[in-house]
Amino acid sequence: MNNFKSIFFLGFLLFYLHSTFAQSDFKKEKDEIKKDIQNSVIEFNNTNYDKALEFSKNALVNSFAINDNLYIAQSYNTIGVIYDECSETEKAIQFYHKALRYASQTKNDTLNNWIYSNLGSVYYFNEIDVVKGIDYYKKALKYAEKVKDSAQIIYTKLNLASAYFSIDSIKQGEIQIAPIKNDILKKGTDDAKISLHILLGLQSSFNNKNEIAEENYFKALKISKANNHIPYLVNVYENLSKHYKKNKDLKKSEIYQFKIDSINNIVFSVDKVDKLKKSVLQIELDEHKIQLERIEEENNRNQKVARDSKLVVILFIIGVIILLLLLLTLYKNIKFRELANEELKFAYDELKIAKEKAEEASLLKSQFVSTITHELRTPLYGVIGITNIILDEHKELNNSPHLKSLKFSAKYLLSLVNDILQINKIEEKKIVLESLIFNLSDEINTICNSVEYIADKNNNKLIVEIDTEIPEFLIGDKLRLSQIIMNLVSNALKFTKNGEVIISADLKNVNDTIYNIEFKVKDNGIGIPKEHQSKIFDKFVQIERREEDYQGTGLGLSIVTSLIELFKSEIHLESQENVGTTFSFTIGFEFNEEKSREIINNIEVDLSSNYVYNILVVEDNKINQMVTKKIIQNSNLNCTIVDDGYAALVALEREHFDLILMDINMPLINGFDTTRKIREKGIQIPVIALTAFDKQEVSEEAIAAGMNDILIKPFEPTKLYQIISNQIIKKENAD
């Protein structure tokens, strides 16, 4: 990004309200919906975002009740605007796309124009992807020109010019300004004139026409002061300061910077920026299979354990054969019965020992998997956390290939650890399917975002095709479904170059409340030879490739097969070399309209509280202390750290805390016993267990000790803040 300052337009966040109604039985309901949307706009302009969101949610629920696509689209759009203003850009983008989906069914060009403008502004003004923002602005401009909305044409062209300037495409920006310049100067609004003069100032400054640049800046400044437009005033001061700094006039540059600081100290100390928690979270890839030398030794150990388990089974079979031979010998040699009996008893004892060894080996394997996953997750928490700290504190390293490789490697190792734990749970039949409400489209889009790195690396295109007959909300185990699709999509992207991978979901049939959906993952990659197709679902199996090294553990498809069997279904494979591969399976999910409406009515917004919570962290690992403290401080919370449970008990006597984050595996006294002592003292502060063990292994003892929840390391910062907020609010409500 260059030195141009992005221009603030009043057209940045757009609401759309239509005022005409068809005479129908739903006129009263539509009047109520329109009123809710108008109230949402009013509360939004007053920075009452929680109230604005509540009105928008009511409008959305009522719009679904009368099945009005136009109002559904408008409601989604207003929710997207509110999330965008609250710096929840990822959620805002999701809601804008939902709004587009319903707007496309109404063929309302004005509404489409506003939604595309909002999308363009999200990507541009938040500096997510300026080029993508420009594409959305162009789509918005087509709709504005189609309905001949002159005001929106002007604002869109100004936004386009600003976006082009921000990426040094000066000529492209000038093309946008040229046809509207005279109209704005003659009869344009003050907002448009200010924006135009700032753009002309940027253009002249870029071309070293300093006098013209200053003339335009001062014209913009004059109009801003006359209308008391504080955001524009700050923007003009910023551009003047940069202009003078560029021309080595540091004294004037400092004067305007002082003006900016003065305004910020007066205005923005109570502005919405300080009321909201800005969450900047980029979802990293969590499923990809590239073999790392640093874990090769550990992988070999795991394979050795598997071989040892097979050896025990073989020994058991051999023991049975020996027993049969002894019985035959006893039958044929009655004269040696006593001797045979002794031999039989000896053989039986050997078998019993072998059986005990087999059971012990199985237990040791489970303990080994549990221990190794804990020991790997603990340093991984530090690696991932410290990488994030470096990226936070040194923005200039955001594009560092070394840091990206470090974070990628840690994520890959975590993925491998989870795969090993998953296959062990499946073998021991410890997985039970859950019934949760989820949005199929959202889950698949999340998967696409997670594997985008692999797609870009191999120059592949991801295509999603979801049957519109599938309900928006379904009930089932969304986590296991996501694991299945993630493994299949990652596999398809890995073996496809310069091609496309299609993820499709089609409604096959409906039995009462069960919707049977057929999922397909299709690619046009290298394909699988027929002689290998029967064994690719076995554990630790990788098909040899001559031209390239496709790394991985060989666990992915084995996990997929086992998970699909849990759904009482089976996977089908169609593949042809150099043509492509298609995996397909069918799963039935429940649809309950009443529960679906509840989930719509309970859309959550993460608005920061003015109250700063005081958190006690009990953690013996110094690196983990540093990472956890940084995450908590980034969430605008106070943090006190102690090294062990006894120090925690002392700290609780000296100071009030709102919540405790308790490590389980500590010297002197573990987290469970520490929590028991806290509860014995009558202290009811929420206690959250932080552990690298699997949740199922510690849940029972954690509950018995008096802990309120469990968080597995490593975790996403937003997950920690969400659990902290939920537990504190639950405690306050109970009091």
Residue pairs with C-beta under 8 A, 6 or more apart in sequence:
1 127
1 130
1 166
1 167
2 166
2 167
2 168
3 242
3 246
4 162
4 165
4 166
4 168
4 202
4 206
5 202
5 235
5 238
5 239
5 242
6 124
6 125
6 127
6 162
6 166
7 158
7 159
7 162
7 195
7 198
7 199
7 235
8 231
8 232
8 235
9 155
9 158
9 159
9 162
9 191
9 195
10 155
10 191
11 117
11 121
11 152
11 155
11 156
11 158
11 159
12 121
12 125
12 159
13 81
13 84
13 85
13 118
13 121
14 81
14 114
14 117
14 118
15 37
15 40
15 41
15 44
15 77
15 78
15 81
15 114
16 74
16 77
16 110
16 111
16 114
16 115
17 34
17 37
17 38
17 41
17 74
18 70
18 74
18 108
18 110
18 111
19 34
21 27
21 30
21 31
21 34
24 30
26 66
26 68
29 62
29 65
29 66
30 66
30 68
30 71
32 62
33 59
33 62
33 63
33 68
33 71
33 75
34 71
36 55
36 56
36 58
36 59
36 62
37 55
37 56
37 59
37 71
37 74
37 75
37 78
39 52
39 55
40 52
40 53
40 55
40 56
40 59
40 78
40 82
41 52
41 78
43 49
43 51
43 52
43 55
44 52
44 78
44 81
44 82
44 85
47 271
47 272
47 275
49 82
49 85
49 86
49 272
49 276
49 605
49 607
50 605
50 607
52 78
52 82
53 79
53 82
53 603
53 605
56 75
56 78
56 79
56 82
57 75
57 79
57 600
57 601
57 603
59 71
59 74
59 75
59 78
60 72
60 75
60 76
60 79
60 600
60 603
61 597
61 600
61 601
62 71
63 71
63 72
63 74
63 75
64 72
64 597
64 600
69 102
69 103
69 105
69 106
70 102
70 103
70 106
70 108
70 111
72 102
73 99
73 100
73 101
73 102
73 103
73 106
73 108
73 111
73 115
74 99
74 111
76 95
76 96
76 98
76 99
76 102
77 95
77 96
77 99
77 103
77 111
77 114
77 115
77 118
79 95
79 603
80 91
80 92
80 93
80 94
80 95
80 96
80 99
80 118
81 92
81 118
82 605
83 89
83 91
83 92
83 95
83 605
84 92
84 118
84 121
84 122
84 126
85 272
86 276
86 605
86 606
86 607
87 126
87 276
87 277
87 278
87 279
87 280
88 279
88 605
88 606
89 122
89 126
89 128
90 281
92 118
92 122
93 119
93 122
94 442
94 445
96 115
96 118
96 119
96 122
97 119
99 115
100 112
100 115
100 116
100 119
103 111
103 112
103 115
104 112
109 143
109 146
109 147
110 143
110 147
110 149
112 140
112 143
113 140
113 143
113 144
113 147
113 149
113 152
114 140
114 152
116 136
116 137
116 139
116 140
116 143
117 136
117 137
117 140
117 152
117 155
117 156
117 159
119 133
119 136
120 133
120 134
120 135
120 136
120 137
120 139
120 140
120 159
120 163
121 133
121 159
122 128
122 133
123 129
123 130
123 132
123 133
123 136
124 130
124 133
124 134
124 137
124 159
124 162
124 163
124 166
125 133
130 163
130 166
130 167
131 167
133 163
134 160
134 163
134 164
137 156
137 159
137 160
137 163
138 160
140 152
140 156
141 153
141 156
141 157
141 160
144 152
144 153
144 156
145 153
151 189
153 180
154 180
154 183
154 184
154 188
154 192
155 192
157 176
157 177
157 179
157 180
158 176
158 177
158 180
158 192
158 195
158 196
158 199
160 173
160 176
161 173
161 174
161 176
161 177
161 199
162 173
162 195
162 199
163 173
164 170
164 172
164 173
164 176
165 173
165 199
165 202
165 203
165 206
170 203
170 206
170 207
173 199
173 203
174 203
177 196
177 199
177 200
177 203
180 196
181 196
184 192
184 193
184 196
185 193
185 196
188 196
190 223
190 226
190 227
190 229
191 229
191 232
193 219
193 220
193 223
194 220
194 223
194 224
194 229
194 232
194 236
195 232
197 216
197 217
197 219
197 220
197 223
198 216
198 217
198 220
198 232
198 235
198 236
198 239
200 212
200 213
200 216
201 213
201 214
201 216
201 217
201 220
201 239
201 243
202 213
202 239
203 213
204 210
204 212
204 213
204 216
205 213
205 239
205 243
205 246
210 243
210 247
213 243
214 240
214 243
217 236
217 239
217 240
217 243
220 232
220 236
221 233
221 236
221 237
221 240
223 229
223 232
224 232
224 233
224 236
225 233
230 263
230 267
233 263
234 260
234 263
234 264
237 256
237 257
237 259
237 260
237 263
238 256
238 260
240 252
240 253
240 256
241 253
241 254
241 256
241 257
241 260
242 253
243 253
244 250
244 252
244 253
244 256
245 253
268 274
275 607
275 608
275 610
276 607
276 608
277 606
277 607
277 608
277 635
277 636
279 606
279 718
281 716
281 717
281 718
283 446
283 449
283 450
284 407
284 408
284 411
284 450
285 408
285 411
285 450
285 451
285 452
285 453
285 454
286 411
286 414
286 415
286 450
286 486
287 415
287 450
287 451
287 486
287 487
287 490
288 411
288 412
288 415
288 451
288 453
288 454
288 490
288 494
289 412
289 415
289 490
289 491
289 494
289 550
289 551
289 552
289 553
289 556
290 412
290 551
290 552
291 551
291 552
291 553
292 409
292 412
292 413
294 409
294 413
295 413
295 416
298 372
298 376
299 416
299 553
302 372
302 420
303 540
305 365
305 368
306 539
306 540
308 361
309 361
309 362
309 365
312 354
312 357
312 358
312 361
313 358
315 354
316 351
316 354
316 355
316 358
319 347
319 350
319 351
319 354
320 351
322 347
322 350
323 344
323 347
323 348
323 351
326 340
326 343
326 344
326 347
327 344
329 336
329 340
329 343
330 337
330 340
330 341
330 344
333 340
365 424
366 424
366 428
369 420
369 421
369 424
370 693
370 694
370 697
372 417
372 420
373 417
373 418
373 420
373 421
373 692
373 693
373 694
374 665
374 691
374 692
374 693
375 692
376 413
376 414
376 417
376 692
377 414
377 417
377 692
377 712
377 713
377 714
378 621
378 624
378 692
378 713
379 623
380 410
380 413
380 414
380 417
380 713
380 714
381 624
381 627
381 692
381 713
381 714
381 715
382 621
382 623
382 624
382 627
383 406
383 410
384 407
384 410
384 411
384 414
384 714
385 623
385 624
385 626
385 627
385 628
385 630
385 631
385 714
386 623
386 626
386 627
387 403
387 406
387 407
387 410
388 407
388 630
388 717
389 626
389 627
389 630
390 397
390 403
391 397
391 398
391 403
392 630
392 634
397 403
408 453
414 714
416 553
419 553
419 555
419 556
419 559
420 553
420 555
421 694
422 483
422 555
422 559
423 539
423 555
423 558
423 559
423 562
425 431
425 696
426 559
426 562
426 563
430 696
431 480
431 563
431 566
433 476
433 477
433 480
433 566
433 567
434 477
434 479
435 475
435 476
435 477
435 590
436 475
436 476
436 477
436 478
437 473
437 474
437 475
437 595
437 596
437 599
438 473
438 474
438 475
438 476
438 478
439 472
439 473
439 474
440 466
440 470
440 472
440 474
440 505
440 517
441 464
441 466
441 472
443 478
443 481
443 482
443 485
444 464
444 466
444 485
444 503
444 505
445 464
446 482
447 482
447 485
447 486
447 489
447 503
448 462
448 464
448 489
448 503
450 486
451 462
451 486
451 489
451 490
451 493
452 462
454 460
454 490
454 493
454 494
455 461
455 462
455 493
455 501
458 493
458 494
458 496
458 497
458 498
459 497
459 498
460 493
460 496
460 497
460 498
460 499
460 500
460 501
461 499
461 500
461 501
462 489
462 493
462 500
462 501
462 503
463 500
463 501
463 502
463 503
464 502
464 503
464 504
465 502
465 503
465 504
465 505
466 504
466 505
467 505
467 506
467 507
467 517
469 507
470 505
470 507
470 515
470 517
471 515
471 591
471 593
471 596
472 596
473 591
473 595
473 596
473 599
473 600
474 515
474 589
474 590
474 591
475 589
475 590
475 591
475 592
475 595
476 587
476 589
476 590
477 567
480 563
480 566
480 567
481 587
483 559
483 560
483 563
484 519
484 560
484 563
484 564
484 585
485 503
485 519
485 521
487 556
487 557
487 559
487 560
488 521
488 560
488 583
489 501
489 503
489 521
490 556
491 556
491 557
492 501
492 521
492 522
492 523
492 525
492 581
492 583
493 501
493 523
494 550
494 552
495 523
495 525
495 526
495 550
495 581
496 523
496 524
496 525
496 526
496 580
497 525
499 523
499 524
499 525
499 580
500 523
500 524
501 521
501 522
501 523
502 520
502 521
502 522
502 523
503 519
503 520
503 521
504 519
504 520
504 522
505 517
505 518
505 519
506 517
506 518
506 520
507 515
507 516
507 517
508 516
508 517
508 518
508 586
509 516
510 516
511 588
513 590
513 591
513 592
514 588
514 589
514 590
514 591
515 588
515 589
515 590
515 591
516 586
516 587
516 588
517 586
517 587
517 588
517 589
518 584
518 585
518 586
519 584
519 585
519 586
519 587
520 582
520 583
520 584
521 582
521 583
521 584
522 580
522 581
522 582
522 583
523 580
523 581
523 582
524 579
524 580
525 580
525 581
526 545
526 577
526 578
527 575
527 576
527 577
527 578
527 579
527 580
527 581
528 536
528 543
528 573
528 575
528 577
528 581
529 543
529 577
532 543
533 573
533 575
535 541
536 543
536 557
536 573
537 557
537 558
537 560
537 561
537 571
538 554
538 558
539 554
539 555
539 558
540 553
540 554
540 555
540 558
541 554
541 558
542 550
542 552
542 554
560 571
560 583
561 571
564 570
564 571
564 585
564 587
567 587
567 588
569 585
569 586
569 587
570 585
571 583
571 584
571 585
572 583
572 584
572 585
573 581
573 582
573 583
574 581
574 582
574 584
575 581
575 582
606 718
606 721
606 722
608 636
609 725
612 636
612 637
612 638
613 637
613 638
613 658
613 659
613 724
613 728
614 637
614 638
614 640
614 655
614 656
614 657
614 658
615 632
615 637
615 638
615 639
615 640
615 657
615 658
615 659
615 660
615 661
615 724
616 640
616 642
616 648
616 651
616 652
616 657
616 659
616 660
616 661
617 625
617 628
617 629
617 632
617 639
617 640
617 641
617 642
617 660
617 661
618 642
618 644
618 645
618 647
618 648
618 660
618 661
618 662
618 663
618 666
618 671
618 674
619 625
619 628
619 641
619 643
619 661
619 663
619 666
619 690
620 643
620 644
620 663
620 666
620 667
621 663
624 663
624 713
625 641
628 639
628 641
628 661
628 690
629 639
629 641
631 717
631 720
632 639
632 720
633 639
634 717
635 717
635 720
635 721
635 724
637 721
637 724
640 651
640 655
640 657
642 648
642 650
642 651
644 666
644 667
644 668
644 669
645 666
645 668
645 669
645 670
645 671
645 673
645 674
645 677
646 668
646 669
646 674
648 660
648 662
648 674
648 678
649 674
649 677
649 678
649 681
651 657
652 678
652 681
652 683
652 685
657 685
658 685
658 686
658 728
659 685
659 686
659 687
659 688
659 724
659 727
659 728
660 678
660 685
660 686
660 687
660 688
661 688
661 690
661 711
662 671
662 674
662 675
662 687
662 688
662 689
662 690
662 707
663 671
663 689
663 690
663 691
664 670
664 671
664 672
664 689
664 690
664 691
664 693
664 698
664 702
665 671
665 691
665 692
665 693
666 674
669 677
671 689
671 691
671 705
671 707
672 701
672 702
672 704
672 705
672 707
673 705
675 687
675 705
675 706
675 707
676 705
676 706
678 685
678 687
678 706
679 705
679 706
684 731
685 731
686 708
686 709
686 727
686 728
686 730
686 731
687 706
687 707
687 708
688 707
688 708
688 709
688 710
688 711
688 723
688 724
688 727
689 698
689 702
689 707
689 709
689 710
689 711
690 711
690 713
691 698
691 710
691 711
691 712
691 713
692 712
692 713
693 712
694 712
695 710
695 712
698 710
699 710
702 710
708 727
709 723
709 727
711 719
711 720
711 723
